[in-house]
Amino acid sequence: MFNRLQSDEHFNILKMMNNASRRRRSFFGFLVLVTAGAFAFLINSCEDVVEPDQTIGVVFPDSNVSYSQHIEPLFQQGCAFSSCHGTASQAGLNLESPSYSKLMNHQPRLVVAMEAENSLLVQRLDGRIQPQMPLNRKPLNENQINGVKKWINEGAANN
């Protein structure tokens, strides 16, 4: 009788341990599922959404155009996206901050200091060379294109 009682207790203990193990596995599976779902939601919700007039806020002065105060903010708002000119860019030019050296060292050369009209950057922005940039977005306004030209004609400094 004693052995039978021990055996039943042993069986009940093993049964409880097995049930606890199942609950842990179920919880772990649920946790993995929730984590995977949250990750998928975040990945799918991280689209590059740019409002049509978002770059309107960047206004250039008539002279003394600054790369850090004017050009780079324009690139950040209108160009530096993962699908365009961000870190995951297929275009070959990453304009995420800091972008000056990446812009100036790009091949083919995009900026010819003191020669805005001969700069590939300006020709892409104003549409003389297609496709016009920014691609599939509202083109830069006249003030912005003239501001980029002014910066280049002033020497394209990292200021």
GROMACS elastic network, one bead per residue, 0.5 to 0.9 nm:
[ bonds ]
;  ai    aj funct       b0    kb
    1     4     6  0.50291   500
    1     5     6  0.61703   500
    1     6     6  0.85671   500
    2     5     6  0.51294   500
    2     6     6  0.61743   500
    2     7     6  0.85025   500
    3     6     6  0.50069   500
    3     7     6  0.59465   500
    3     8     6  0.85496   500
    4     8     6  0.61382   500
    4     9     6  0.85855   500
    5     8     6  0.51263   500
    5     9     6  0.61668   500
    5    10     6  0.84671   500
    6     9     6  0.51012   500
    6    10     6  0.59794   500
    6    11     6  0.84632   500
    7    11     6  0.60408   500
    7    12     6  0.85843   500
    8    12     6  0.61154   500
    8    13     6  0.85533   500
    9    12     6  0.50442   500
    9    13     6  0.61071   500
    9    14     6  0.85624   500
   10    13     6  0.51213   500
   10    14     6  0.61940   500
   10    15     6  0.85327   500
   11    14     6  0.51366   500
   11    15     6  0.60591   500
   11    16     6  0.86430   500
   12    16     6  0.61247   500
   12    17     6  0.85293   500
   13    16     6  0.51282   500
   13    17     6  0.61510   500
   13    18     6  0.85388   500
   14    17     6  0.50265   500
   14    18     6  0.60414   500
   14    19     6  0.85690   500
   15    18     6  0.50450   500
   15    19     6  0.61720   500
   15    20     6  0.86052   500
   16    19     6  0.50528   500
   16    20     6  0.61120   500
   16    21     6  0.84974   500
   17    20     6  0.50578   500
   17    21     6  0.60777   500
   17    22     6  0.86040   500
   18    22     6  0.62030   500
   18    23     6  0.86753   500
   19    22     6  0.50320   500
   19    23     6  0.62228   500
   19    24     6  0.86442   500
   20    23     6  0.50550   500
   20    24     6  0.61839   500
   20    25     6  0.85961   500
   21    24     6  0.50835   500
   21    25     6  0.61639   500
   21    26     6  0.85426   500
   22    25     6  0.50355   500
   22    26     6  0.60149   500
   22    27     6  0.84630   500
   23    27     6  0.59916   500
   23    28     6  0.83996   500
   24    27     6  0.50561   500
   24    28     6  0.59454   500
   24    29     6  0.84465   500
   25    29     6  0.60013   500
   25    30     6  0.84527   500
   26    29     6  0.50662   500
   26    30     6  0.60755   500
   26    31     6  0.85036   500
   27    31     6  0.60182   500
   27    32     6  0.85576   500
   28    32     6  0.61347   500
   28    33     6  0.85365   500
   29    32     6  0.51088   500
   29    33     6  0.61215   500
   29    34     6  0.86177   500
   30    33     6  0.50427   500
   30    34     6  0.61232   500
   30    35     6  0.85204   500
   31    34     6  0.51582   500
   31    35     6  0.60475   500
   31    36     6  0.84868   500
   32    35     6  0.51188   500
   32    36     6  0.60137   500
   32    37     6  0.84671   500
   33    36     6  0.51582   500
   33    37     6  0.60722   500
   33    38     6  0.85849   500
   34    37     6  0.50539   500
   34    38     6  0.61020   500
   34    39     6  0.85376   500
   35    38     6  0.51314   500
   35    39     6  0.61002   500
   35    40     6  0.85689   500
   36    39     6  0.50798   500
   36    40     6  0.60935   500
   36    41     6  0.85347   500
   37    40     6  0.51060   500
   37    41     6  0.61091   500
   37    42     6  0.86526   500
   38    41     6  0.50402   500
   38    42     6  0.62226   500
   38    43     6  0.86583   500
   39    42     6  0.51476   500
   39    43     6  0.61857   500
   39    44     6  0.86063   500
   40    43     6  0.51447   500
   40    44     6  0.60946   500
   40    45     6  0.84507   500
   41    44     6  0.52658   500
   41    45     6  0.59996   500
   41    46     6  0.86645   500
   42    45     6  0.51365   500
   42    46     6  0.62176   500
   43    46     6  0.54817   500
   43    47     6  0.81659   500
   44    47     6  0.69004   500
   46    49     6  0.85831   500
   47    82     6  0.88202   500
   47    83     6  0.88641   500
   48    81     6  0.63802   500
   48    82     6  0.73403   500
   48    83     6  0.73743   500
   50    53     6  0.81959   500
   50    54     6  0.65678   500
   50    55     6  0.89827   500
   50    77     6  0.80641   500
   50    78     6  0.77359   500
   50   137     6  0.81692   500
   51    54     6  0.52172   500
   51    55     6  0.85394   500
   51   137     6  0.89229   500
   52    55     6  0.79784   500
   52    56     6  0.89479   500
   52   137     6  0.68301   500
   52   138     6  0.58404   500
   53    56     6  0.54212   500
   53    57     6  0.81145   500
   53   138     6  0.72945   500
   54    57     6  0.65856   500
   54    58     6  0.86760   500
   54    77     6  0.69326   500
   54    78     6  0.75409   500
   55    58     6  0.57934   500
   55    59     6  0.88319   500
   55    73     6  0.89164   500
   55    74     6  0.64659   500
   55    75     6  0.89217   500
   55    77     6  0.59376   500
   55    78     6  0.59943   500
   55   138     6  0.88319   500
   55   140     6  0.73130   500
   55   141     6  0.85916   500
   55   144     6  0.87867   500
   56    59     6  0.71777   500
   56   140     6  0.79763   500
   56   141     6  0.74352   500
   56   144     6  0.84284   500
   57    74     6  0.87605   500
   58    70     6  0.67608   500
   58    71     6  0.86904   500
   58    73     6  0.72090   500
   58    74     6  0.61108   500
   58    77     6  0.87253   500
   58   143     6  0.89964   500
   58   144     6  0.73268   500
   59    70     6  0.74076   500
   59    74     6  0.89848   500
   59   143     6  0.68053   500
   59   144     6  0.66371   500
   59   147     6  0.81596   500
   60    63     6  0.82331   500
   60    65     6  0.68236   500
   60    66     6  0.89049   500
   60    70     6  0.64003   500
   60    71     6  0.86669   500
   60   143     6  0.63275   500
   60   144     6  0.62335   500
   60   146     6  0.80934   500
   60   147     6  0.52615   500
   60   148     6  0.83897   500
   61    64     6  0.70618   500
   61    65     6  0.63546   500
   61    70     6  0.88025   500
   61   143     6  0.85141   500
   61   147     6  0.70544   500
   62    65     6  0.75822   500
   62   143     6  0.89220   500
   62   146     6  0.86192   500
   62   147     6  0.73358   500
   62   150     6  0.77338   500
   63   147     6  0.82323   500
   63   150     6  0.68743   500
   63   151     6  0.80484   500
   63   154     6  0.82691   500
   64   150     6  0.81083   500
   64   151     6  0.74065   500
   64   154     6  0.74989   500
   65    69     6  0.78349   500
   65    70     6  0.66472   500
   65    71     6  0.79618   500
   65   147     6  0.68075   500
   65   148     6  0.80469   500
   65   150     6  0.67456   500
   65   151     6  0.51792   500
   65   152     6  0.89496   500
   65   154     6  0.78191   500
   65   156     6  0.89651   500
   65   159     6  0.84973   500
   66    69     6  0.52091   500
   66    70     6  0.55240   500
   66    71     6  0.67599   500
   66    72     6  0.87176   500
   66   151     6  0.69737   500
   66   156     6  0.87301   500
   66   157     6  0.77213   500
   66   158     6  0.75547   500
   66   159     6  0.53301   500
   67    70     6  0.55118   500
   67    72     6  0.57589   500
   67    73     6  0.84079   500
   67   100     6  0.77701   500
   67   151     6  0.74379   500
   67   156     6  0.77039   500
   67   157     6  0.69392   500
   67   158     6  0.57086   500
   67   159     6  0.53499   500
   68    71     6  0.63264   500
   68    72     6  0.53993   500
   68    73     6  0.71076   500
   68   100     6  0.87163   500
   68   158     6  0.72874   500
   68   159     6  0.60463   500
   69    72     6  0.67635   500
   69    73     6  0.65650   500
   69    74     6  0.89351   500
   69   159     6  0.82165   500
   70    73     6  0.55945   500
   70    74     6  0.62620   500
   70    75     6  0.88523   500
   70   144     6  0.89569   500
   70   147     6  0.81164   500
   70   148     6  0.85732   500
   71    74     6  0.52039   500
   71    75     6  0.63444   500
   71    76     6  0.87329   500
   71   144     6  0.87737   500
   71   147     6  0.80391   500
   71   148     6  0.67376   500
   71   151     6  0.80586   500
   72    75     6  0.50010   500
   72    76     6  0.60760   500
   72    77     6  0.86385   500
   72    95     6  0.81939   500
   72    96     6  0.86273   500
   72    97     6  0.73516   500
   72    98     6  0.80546   500
   72    99     6  0.70633   500
   72   100     6  0.77859   500
   73    77     6  0.61570   500
   73    78     6  0.84361   500
   73    97     6  0.89313   500
   74    77     6  0.52917   500
   74    78     6  0.59001   500
   74    79     6  0.76604   500
   74   144     6  0.81904   500
   75    78     6  0.52058   500
   75    80     6  0.59243   500
   75    85     6  0.88464   500
   75    95     6  0.65553   500
   75    96     6  0.78365   500
   75    97     6  0.88294   500
   75    99     6  0.86215   500
   76    79     6  0.59015   500
   76    80     6  0.50119   500
   76    81     6  0.78637   500
   76    95     6  0.72105   500
   76    96     6  0.64942   500
   76    97     6  0.73469   500
   77    80     6  0.68938   500
   77    81     6  0.85059   500
   78    81     6  0.79763   500
   78   134     6  0.67557   500
   78   137     6  0.82771   500
   78   140     6  0.85299   500
   79    84     6  0.62720   500
   79    85     6  0.56564   500
   79    86     6  0.76662   500
   79    94     6  0.89902   500
   79    95     6  0.69364   500
   79    96     6  0.84607   500
   79   133     6  0.83904   500
   79   134     6  0.63876   500
   79   135     6  0.86844   500
   80    83     6  0.84018   500
   80    84     6  0.63946   500
   80    87     6  0.82022   500
   80    89     6  0.88573   500
   80    94     6  0.68855   500
   80    95     6  0.50771   500
   80    96     6  0.51953   500
   80    97     6  0.83509   500
   81    84     6  0.50829   500
   81    85     6  0.54293   500
   81    87     6  0.77151   500
   81    88     6  0.82410   500
   81    89     6  0.77355   500
   81    94     6  0.87335   500
   81    95     6  0.83096   500
   81    96     6  0.78100   500
   82    85     6  0.62360   500
   82    87     6  0.56886   500
   82    89     6  0.55309   500
   82    90     6  0.87908   500
   82    94     6  0.88089   500
   83    86     6  0.66327   500
   83    87     6  0.85597   500
   83    88     6  0.65612   500
   83    89     6  0.55072   500
   83    90     6  0.73467   500
   83    91     6  0.85446   500
   84    87     6  0.89027   500
   84    88     6  0.81103   500
   84    89     6  0.55049   500
   84    90     6  0.72993   500
   84    91     6  0.66304   500
   84    93     6  0.85589   500
   84    94     6  0.83286   500
   84   134     6  0.85099   500
   84   135     6  0.79547   500
   85    88     6  0.77189   500
   85    89     6  0.51612   500
   85    90     6  0.78073   500
   85    91     6  0.64691   500
   85    92     6  0.74933   500
   85    93     6  0.55765   500
   85    95     6  0.54333   500
   85    96     6  0.72920   500
   86    89     6  0.51432   500
   86    90     6  0.88375   500
   86    91     6  0.89800   500
   86    93     6  0.76615   500
   86    95     6  0.59798   500
   86    96     6  0.56328   500
   87    90     6  0.89353   500
   87    93     6  0.87164   500
   87    94     6  0.58632   500
   87    95     6  0.81894   500
   87    96     6  0.71277   500
   88    91     6  0.89970   500
   88    94     6  0.82173   500
   89    92     6  0.62727   500
   89    93     6  0.70349   500
   89    94     6  0.66158   500
   90    93     6  0.80786   500
   91    94     6  0.80437   500
   92   106     6  0.86714   500
   93   102     6  0.71908   500
   93   103     6  0.73851   500
   93   106     6  0.71868   500
   94    97     6  0.87081   500
   94    99     6  0.72270   500
   94   102     6  0.68792   500
   94   103     6  0.80606   500
   95    98     6  0.74621   500
   95   100     6  0.80635   500
   95   102     6  0.70594   500
   95   103     6  0.71508   500
   96    99     6  0.56653   500
   97   100     6  0.80242   500
   98   101     6  0.77293   500
   98   102     6  0.81204   500
   99   102     6  0.52636   500
   99   103     6  0.60877   500
   99   104     6  0.86211   500
  100   103     6  0.52236   500
  100   104     6  0.61223   500
  100   105     6  0.84953   500
  100   157     6  0.89909   500
  100   158     6  0.66336   500
  101   104     6  0.50582   500
  101   105     6  0.57718   500
  101   106     6  0.81982   500
  101   158     6  0.86228   500
  102   105     6  0.53765   500
  102   106     6  0.59153   500
  103   106     6  0.54581   500
  103   109     6  0.84069   500
  103   110     6  0.70498   500
  103   111     6  0.76804   500
  104   107     6  0.87192   500
  104   109     6  0.71955   500
  104   110     6  0.69878   500
  104   111     6  0.63861   500
  104   112     6  0.87743   500
  104   156     6  0.88327   500
  105   108     6  0.86392   500
  105   109     6  0.70031   500
  105   110     6  0.83936   500
  106   109     6  0.55486   500
  106   110     6  0.66606   500
  106   111     6  0.88448   500
  107   110     6  0.72745   500
  108   120     6  0.84836   500
  109   112     6  0.72966   500
  109   119     6  0.78573   500
  109   120     6  0.72134   500
  109   121     6  0.86819   500
  110   119     6  0.56323   500
  110   122     6  0.82268   500
  111   114     6  0.89354   500
  111   115     6  0.80008   500
  111   116     6  0.74004   500
  111   118     6  0.80451   500
  111   120     6  0.63969   500
  111   121     6  0.61002   500
  111   122     6  0.80855   500
  111   152     6  0.71410   500
  111   156     6  0.77625   500
  112   115     6  0.53886   500
  112   116     6  0.66418   500
  112   117     6  0.87560   500
  112   118     6  0.66297   500
  112   119     6  0.51656   500
  112   120     6  0.81331   500
  112   152     6  0.71878   500
  112   153     6  0.87489   500
  112   155     6  0.86878   500
  112   156     6  0.81180   500
  113   116     6  0.70911   500
  113   119     6  0.80619   500
  113   151     6  0.86877   500
  113   152     6  0.52647   500
  113   153     6  0.63101   500
  113   154     6  0.76476   500
  113   156     6  0.53717   500
  113   157     6  0.83798   500
  114   149     6  0.89308   500
  114   150     6  0.88057   500
  114   151     6  0.85001   500
  114   152     6  0.54581   500
  114   154     6  0.60327   500
  114   155     6  0.50492   500
  114   156     6  0.72025   500
  115   118     6  0.54620   500
  115   119     6  0.64175   500
  115   149     6  0.82673   500
  115   152     6  0.65513   500
  115   153     6  0.56776   500
  115   155     6  0.84901   500
  116   119     6  0.50933   500
  116   120     6  0.84380   500
  116   121     6  0.83422   500
  116   122     6  0.64467   500
  116   123     6  0.86442   500
  116   148     6  0.80315   500
  116   149     6  0.50459   500
  116   150     6  0.75504   500
  116   151     6  0.83672   500
  116   152     6  0.54019   500
  116   153     6  0.57069   500
  117   120     6  0.81655   500
  117   122     6  0.67158   500
  117   123     6  0.71665   500
  117   149     6  0.75745   500
  117   153     6  0.89791   500
  118   121     6  0.87701   500
  118   122     6  0.78206   500
  118   123     6  0.76333   500
  119   122     6  0.55307   500
  119   123     6  0.64410   500
  119   124     6  0.88216   500
  119   149     6  0.88195   500
  119   152     6  0.83315   500
  120   124     6  0.61086   500
  120   125     6  0.85298   500
  120   129     6  0.79810   500
  121   124     6  0.52924   500
  121   125     6  0.62042   500
  121   126     6  0.87141   500
  121   133     6  0.87490   500
  121   148     6  0.87655   500
  122   126     6  0.59869   500
  122   127     6  0.82757   500
  122   128     6  0.84411   500
  122   145     6  0.72398   500
  122   148     6  0.72575   500
  122   149     6  0.67612   500
  123   126     6  0.53982   500
  123   127     6  0.59390   500
  123   128     6  0.50222   500
  123   129     6  0.54671   500
  123   130     6  0.84587   500
  123   132     6  0.81231   500
  124   127     6  0.51972   500
  124   128     6  0.63134   500
  124   129     6  0.51607   500
  124   130     6  0.64413   500
  124   131     6  0.68690   500
  124   133     6  0.54963   500
  124   134     6  0.83209   500
  125   128     6  0.79508   500
  125   129     6  0.82923   500
  125   132     6  0.57398   500
  125   134     6  0.69743   500
  125   139     6  0.74038   500
  125   140     6  0.70844   500
  125   145     6  0.68370   500
  126   129     6  0.79114   500
  126   132     6  0.67899   500
  126   133     6  0.77510   500
  126   139     6  0.80008   500
  126   140     6  0.79574   500
  126   142     6  0.88543   500
  126   145     6  0.68774   500
  127   130     6  0.58995   500
  127   131     6  0.70066   500
  127   133     6  0.73048   500
  127   139     6  0.88137   500
  128   131     6  0.87412   500
  128   132     6  0.75857   500
  129   132     6  0.65052   500
  130   133     6  0.80743   500
  131   134     6  0.85486   500
  131   135     6  0.68083   500
  132   135     6  0.60662   500
  132   136     6  0.85690   500
  132   139     6  0.76881   500
  133   136     6  0.78873   500
  133   137     6  0.78374   500
  133   138     6  0.87965   500
  133   139     6  0.67426   500
  133   140     6  0.81489   500
  134   137     6  0.56040   500
  134   138     6  0.70890   500
  134   139     6  0.61130   500
  134   140     6  0.75485   500
  135   138     6  0.81610   500
  135   139     6  0.81799   500
  136   139     6  0.85885   500
  137   140     6  0.89121   500
  138   141     6  0.86341   500
  140   143     6  0.80911   500
  140   144     6  0.59270   500
  140   145     6  0.63003   500
  141   144     6  0.53683   500
  141   145     6  0.63517   500
  141   146     6  0.86101   500
  142   145     6  0.52209   500
  142   146     6  0.59554   500
  142   147     6  0.83097   500
  143   146     6  0.51459   500
  143   147     6  0.58922   500
  143   148     6  0.86788   500
  144   148     6  0.62804   500
  144   149     6  0.86130   500
  145   148     6  0.52054   500
  145   149     6  0.62825   500
  145   150     6  0.85992   500
  146   150     6  0.59870   500
  146   151     6  0.85633   500
  147   151     6  0.61468   500
  147   152     6  0.86344   500
  148   151     6  0.51246   500
  148   152     6  0.63041   500
  148   153     6  0.86228   500
  148   156     6  0.89266   500
  149   152     6  0.51563   500
  149   153     6  0.60484   500
  149   154     6  0.84675   500
  150   153     6  0.50176   500
  150   154     6  0.59465   500
  150   155     6  0.86888   500
  150   156     6  0.85799   500
  151   154     6  0.51066   500
  151   155     6  0.66039   500
  151   156     6  0.53163   500
  151   157     6  0.75848   500
  152   155     6  0.52732   500
  152   157     6  0.78829   500
  153   156     6  0.68472   500
  154   157     6  0.76008   500
  156   159     6  0.85591   500
